């Protein structure tokens, strides 16, 4: 004779057989829905946003509006950051954005004789909010900062004011080749939503929605060098989001005359629009320049380690350094070229 407990047990077993296929159908349907959502552009963007590990940097999407923070960064500079944006959020979280440009600038400054650093300048092309150059200027190395975006140039000016007095000049222009500058005096700068640092003169460069367009005046680096007169350009950083070939093509006279150390980003796949077929980036430099991929790492709380690797023109690299021959091997920059590594001290800012 079946007991009540036996009936319940049998009922649960039967129910399990009925529910199991339904659960499988539910799982399969969920997978199908996720797939359909993934091929829908709007839904895919929303999914990526939800699972973005930096989602907390979007307070404006939670109804609180933009949020600014004023912070002291790794090199002692004070910056006002919009933490809705990629660069601002990154600096806010770790006190720097990219170690290499400013570490190379520090090394260049430390390579100069004490009296020389005031007679030479660091040309920061694509200065953004100043995270790659204000720290160098704090130590007495004059900076000429080139920023194409009027809005970003205004924010850069705020950050310079927070650290003043500084040997720091801002030029709100874009840079291009001599041929392009003769053809167009102005060009459209495409500003990227959530990451103005990826704004570019190249349409569709970052593959993201364009927040707005800005019109920028065009010059060449040679034009800027002529404006500076006899001031020696010792170091040039070029980060112009896919427009590096054009920018460096407009620096031929400067490279020959001043023989600066040059740092630039390299993405051959994305720069094909910007160069004749087969033209190498190295062809824009005098023959005695040597090219390396350069990286940096924090070694301790007072120093940064720079290290060089071979340059592959067919591979993308965040930072490529071009170093001329003839540098004193005893200088810090000469030693970097010879040994492939250098320790950059995070010295105190000048009083």
C-alpha positions as CSV (number, residue, x, y, z in Angstrom):
1,X,0.0,0.0,0.0
2,X,1.4,3.4,-1.0
3,X,2.0,5.8,1.7
4,X,1.3,9.6,1.3
5,X,5.1,10.2,1.4
6,X,5.6,7.8,-1.5
7,X,2.9,9.6,-3.5
8,X,4.6,12.9,-2.9
9,X,8.0,11.4,-3.9
10,X,6.6,10.0,-7.2
11,X,4.8,13.3,-7.9
12,X,8.1,15.2,-7.5
13,X,9.9,12.8,-9.8
14,X,7.1,13.1,-12.5
15,X,7.2,16.9,-12.1
16,X,10.9,16.9,-12.5
17,X,10.6,15.0,-15.8
18,X,8.0,17.6,-17.0
19,X,10.0,20.7,-15.8
20,X,13.4,19.7,-17.0
21,X,12.6,20.1,-20.8
22,X,10.9,23.4,-20.0
23,X,14.1,24.6,-18.2
24,X,16.2,23.6,-21.2
25,X,13.8,25.5,-23.5
26,X,14.1,28.5,-21.2
27,X,17.9,28.3,-21.3
28,X,18.0,27.9,-25.1
29,X,15.6,30.8,-25.5
30,X,17.7,33.0,-23.3
31,X,20.8,32.2,-25.3
32,X,18.9,33.0,-28.5
33,X,17.8,36.3,-27.1
34,X,21.3,37.2,-26.0
35,X,22.5,36.4,-29.5
36,X,19.8,38.5,-31.1
37,X,20.7,41.4,-28.8
38,X,24.4,41.0,-29.5
39,X,23.8,41.6,-33.3
40,X,21.7,44.6,-32.6
41,X,24.0,47.7,-32.4
42,X,22.0,49.5,-29.7
43,X,21.6,46.4,-27.5
44,X,25.3,45.4,-28.0
45,X,26.4,48.9,-26.9
46,X,24.2,48.7,-23.8
47,X,25.6,45.2,-22.9
48,X,29.2,46.4,-23.3
49,X,28.4,49.4,-21.2
50,X,26.9,47.3,-18.4
51,X,29.9,44.9,-18.3
52,X,32.5,47.7,-18.8
53,X,34.8,47.4,-15.7
54,X,35.1,51.2,-15.9
55,X,31.3,51.8,-15.7
56,X,31.6,53.6,-12.4
57,X,33.3,56.4,-14.4
58,X,30.0,57.3,-16.0
59,X,28.2,59.2,-13.1
60,X,26.4,61.4,-15.6
61,X,24.5,58.3,-16.9
62,X,23.2,57.8,-13.4
63,X,21.7,61.3,-13.3
64,X,24.3,63.2,-11.4
65,X,25.8,65.2,-14.2
66,X,29.6,65.6,-14.9
67,X,31.9,65.2,-12.0
68,X,35.3,66.9,-11.7
69,X,38.1,66.1,-9.3
70,X,41.3,68.0,-8.7
71,X,44.2,65.6,-7.9
72,X,47.9,65.6,-7.4
73,X,49.5,63.2,-9.9
74,X,52.6,61.0,-10.0
75,X,54.9,63.8,-11.1
76,X,53.6,66.3,-8.6
77,X,51.4,68.2,-11.1
78,X,47.9,69.2,-10.1
79,X,45.2,68.4,-12.7
80,X,41.5,69.0,-12.9
81,X,40.0,65.8,-14.2
82,X,36.6,65.0,-15.8
83,X,36.1,61.5,-14.5
84,X,33.3,60.9,-17.0
85,X,36.1,60.7,-19.6
86,X,38.6,57.9,-20.2
87,X,41.8,59.9,-19.6
88,X,40.4,61.7,-16.6
89,X,39.1,58.5,-15.0
90,X,42.4,56.6,-15.6
91,X,44.5,59.4,-14.1
92,X,42.1,59.6,-11.1
93,X,42.4,55.9,-10.4
94,X,46.2,55.5,-10.8
95,X,47.7,59.1,-10.8
96,X,49.1,58.9,-14.4
97,X,47.8,58.1,-17.9
98,X,50.9,57.0,-20.0
99,X,54.3,56.8,-18.3
100,X,56.4,56.9,-21.4
101,X,55.9,60.4,-22.9
102,X,56.6,62.3,-19.6
103,X,59.4,59.8,-18.6
104,X,61.2,60.4,-21.9
105,X,60.7,64.2,-21.4
106,X,62.2,63.9,-17.9
107,X,65.2,61.8,-19.3
108,X,65.7,64.4,-22.0
109,X,65.7,67.2,-19.4
110,X,68.2,65.3,-17.2
111,X,70.4,64.7,-20.3
112,X,70.8,68.5,-20.8
113,X,73.4,70.5,-18.9
114,X,71.9,72.6,-16.1
115,X,72.0,75.8,-18.1
116,X,70.7,74.3,-21.3
117,X,67.3,73.2,-20.3
118,X,66.0,76.8,-20.3
119,X,67.2,77.3,-23.9
120,X,65.5,74.2,-25.3
121,X,61.9,73.3,-25.4
122,X,59.7,70.2,-25.4
123,X,57.1,70.3,-28.2
124,X,54.0,68.4,-27.0
125,X,51.9,67.8,-30.1
126,X,48.5,66.4,-29.0
127,X,48.9,67.7,-25.4
128,X,45.3,67.0,-24.3
129,X,44.9,68.1,-20.6
130,X,48.7,68.3,-20.0
131,X,49.3,64.9,-18.4
132,X,52.4,64.3,-20.6
133,X,54.1,67.7,-20.2
134,X,53.0,69.8,-17.1
135,X,55.1,67.6,-14.8
136,X,58.2,68.3,-17.0
137,X,57.5,72.1,-17.0
138,X,57.3,72.0,-13.2
139,X,60.9,71.0,-13.3
140,X,62.0,74.0,-15.4
141,X,61.9,72.5,-18.9
142,X,59.9,74.9,-21.2
143,X,57.0,73.3,-23.0
144,X,55.1,74.4,-26.1
145,X,51.9,72.5,-26.1
146,X,49.9,72.0,-29.3
147,X,46.2,71.0,-28.8
148,X,43.8,71.0,-31.8
149,X,40.5,70.9,-29.8
150,X,39.3,74.3,-28.6
151,X,37.4,72.7,-25.7
152,X,40.4,70.6,-24.6
153,X,42.8,73.5,-25.0
154,X,40.6,75.5,-22.6
155,X,40.8,72.6,-20.0
156,X,44.6,72.4,-20.6
157,X,44.8,76.1,-19.8
158,X,42.9,75.5,-16.5
159,X,45.5,72.8,-15.5
160,X,48.4,75.1,-16.4
161,X,46.9,77.8,-14.2
162,X,46.6,75.3,-11.3
163,X,50.4,74.7,-11.5
164,X,51.6,78.3,-12.4
165,X,54.0,79.9,-12.7
166,X,55.2,77.5,-15.5
167,X,57.3,77.9,-18.6
168,X,54.3,76.7,-20.7
169,X,52.8,77.9,-23.9
170,X,49.6,76.6,-25.5
171,X,48.9,76.7,-29.2
172,X,45.3,75.8,-30.2
173,X,46.0,74.5,-33.6
174,X,46.2,71.1,-35.5
175,X,49.4,70.0,-37.3
176,X,49.6,68.6,-40.7
177,X,51.9,68.3,-43.8
178,X,53.1,71.3,-45.8
179,X,50.9,70.1,-48.8
180,X,47.8,69.8,-46.6
181,X,48.4,73.1,-44.9
182,X,48.7,74.8,-48.3
183,X,45.4,73.2,-49.4
184,X,43.3,73.6,-46.3
185,X,43.8,76.3,-43.6
186,X,41.1,74.7,-41.4
187,X,40.0,71.1,-40.9
188,X,37.3,69.3,-39.0
189,X,38.3,67.6,-35.7
190,X,36.0,64.7,-34.8
191,X,35.5,64.5,-31.0
192,X,34.7,61.1,-29.5
193,X,32.0,60.5,-27.0
194,X,33.5,59.8,-23.6
195,X,37.1,60.1,-24.8
196,X,38.1,63.4,-26.2
197,X,41.7,62.2,-26.1
198,X,40.8,60.0,-29.1
199,X,39.5,62.9,-31.1
200,X,41.0,62.8,-34.6
201,X,41.3,64.7,-37.9
202,X,40.7,61.3,-39.5
203,X,36.9,60.5,-39.9
204,X,36.0,57.2,-38.1
205,X,39.4,56.9,-36.5
206,X,38.3,55.5,-33.2
207,X,35.3,53.6,-34.6
208,X,33.0,55.1,-32.0
209,X,30.1,57.6,-32.0
210,X,31.2,61.2,-32.7
211,X,30.0,63.5,-29.9
212,X,30.6,66.7,-32.0
213,X,32.8,68.2,-34.6
214,X,35.2,71.2,-34.0
215,X,37.0,73.3,-36.6
216,X,40.7,73.7,-36.0
217,X,43.4,75.9,-37.7
218,X,46.1,73.9,-39.4
219,X,49.9,74.6,-39.2
220,X,53.0,72.4,-39.7
221,X,55.5,71.6,-37.0
222,X,58.0,73.6,-39.2
223,X,55.7,76.6,-39.0
224,X,55.7,76.3,-35.2
225,X,59.5,76.0,-35.2
226,X,59.8,79.2,-37.3
227,X,57.4,81.0,-34.8
228,X,59.8,80.0,-32.0
229,X,62.8,81.5,-33.8
230,X,66.1,80.2,-32.6
231,X,64.7,78.3,-29.6
232,X,66.1,74.7,-29.9
233,X,63.4,72.0,-30.0
234,X,65.0,69.1,-28.1
235,X,62.1,66.7,-27.8
236,X,58.8,66.3,-29.7
237,X,55.9,64.0,-28.7
238,X,53.3,63.4,-31.4
239,X,50.0,61.8,-30.4
240,X,47.4,62.9,-33.0
241,X,45.3,59.8,-33.3
242,X,46.0,58.4,-36.8
243,X,47.4,61.6,-38.2
244,X,51.0,61.0,-37.3
245,X,52.3,60.6,-40.8
246,X,50.9,63.9,-41.9
247,X,52.1,65.6,-38.7
248,X,55.7,64.3,-39.1
249,X,55.7,65.1,-42.9
250,X,55.4,68.7,-41.8
251,X,58.4,68.5,-39.6
252,X,61.2,67.8,-42.1
253,X,63.1,71.1,-41.6
254,X,62.8,70.9,-37.8
255,X,64.2,67.3,-37.7
256,X,67.2,68.4,-39.8
257,X,67.8,71.7,-38.0
258,X,67.3,70.7,-34.4
259,X,67.7,66.9,-34.5
260,X,65.2,66.3,-31.6
261,X,64.3,63.1,-30.0
262,X,60.8,62.2,-31.3
263,X,58.1,60.0,-29.7
264,X,55.0,59.0,-31.7
265,X,52.3,56.4,-31.8
266,X,52.3,53.9,-34.7
267,X,49.4,52.0,-36.2
268,X,50.3,51.0,-39.7
269,X,46.9,49.4,-40.4
270,X,45.0,52.6,-39.5
271,X,47.5,55.0,-41.1
272,X,47.3,53.6,-44.7
273,X,44.9,56.4,-45.5
274,X,47.6,58.9,-44.6
275,X,50.6,57.8,-46.6
276,X,51.5,56.8,-50.2
277,X,51.5,53.1,-50.7
278,X,54.7,51.5,-49.3
279,X,56.0,54.7,-47.7
280,X,57.8,54.1,-44.5
281,X,57.5,56.3,-41.4
282,X,61.3,56.2,-41.2
283,X,61.6,57.9,-44.6
284,X,60.3,61.1,-42.9
285,X,63.4,61.3,-40.7
286,X,67.1,62.0,-41.5
287,X,69.0,58.8,-42.2
288,X,70.9,58.6,-38.9
289,X,67.8,58.2,-36.7
290,X,67.3,54.9,-35.0
291,X,63.8,53.7,-34.1
292,X,62.7,51.6,-31.1
293,X,59.5,50.6,-29.4
294,X,59.7,52.0,-25.9
295,X,57.9,51.0,-22.7
296,X,58.0,52.1,-19.1
297,X,57.3,50.6,-15.7
298,X,57.3,52.0,-12.2
299,X,60.4,50.6,-10.4
300,X,59.8,52.1,-7.0
301,X,58.1,55.2,-5.6
302,X,61.0,57.5,-6.8
303,X,61.9,56.1,-10.3
304,X,60.6,54.9,-13.6
305,X,62.4,52.3,-15.8
306,X,62.4,52.9,-19.5
307,X,63.3,50.0,-21.8
308,X,63.7,49.8,-25.6
309,X,62.7,47.0,-28.0
310,X,63.3,46.6,-31.7
311,X,60.9,48.5,-34.0
312,X,58.7,46.5,-36.3
313,X,57.1,48.8,-38.9
314,X,54.4,46.3,-39.6
315,X,53.2,46.1,-36.0
316,X,51.3,48.6,-34.0
317,X,53.0,50.2,-31.0
318,X,51.7,52.7,-28.4
319,X,55.1,54.5,-28.3
320,X,57.9,54.6,-30.9
321,X,61.0,56.6,-30.1
322,X,63.3,58.0,-32.8
323,X,66.8,58.9,-31.5
324,X,69.4,60.7,-33.6
325,X,73.0,59.7,-33.7
326,X,75.8,61.8,-32.3
327,X,74.4,62.0,-28.7
328,X,77.0,62.0,-26.0
329,X,77.0,58.4,-24.7
330,X,77.6,59.8,-21.2
331,X,74.3,61.7,-21.4
332,X,71.2,60.0,-20.1
333,X,69.5,59.9,-23.5
334,X,72.7,58.6,-25.2
335,X,73.0,55.9,-22.6
336,X,69.4,54.9,-23.3
337,X,70.2,54.5,-27.0
338,X,73.4,52.5,-26.3
339,X,72.1,50.2,-23.4
340,X,68.4,49.9,-24.2
341,X,67.3,50.9,-20.7
342,X,67.4,53.9,-18.4
343,X,66.2,54.8,-14.9
344,X,64.3,58.1,-14.7
345,X,64.2,59.7,-11.3
346,X,60.9,61.3,-10.2
347,X,62.7,64.4,-8.9
348,X,61.0,67.1,-6.9
349,X,59.5,70.0,-8.9
350,X,61.5,73.1,-9.1
351,X,60.7,75.7,-6.4
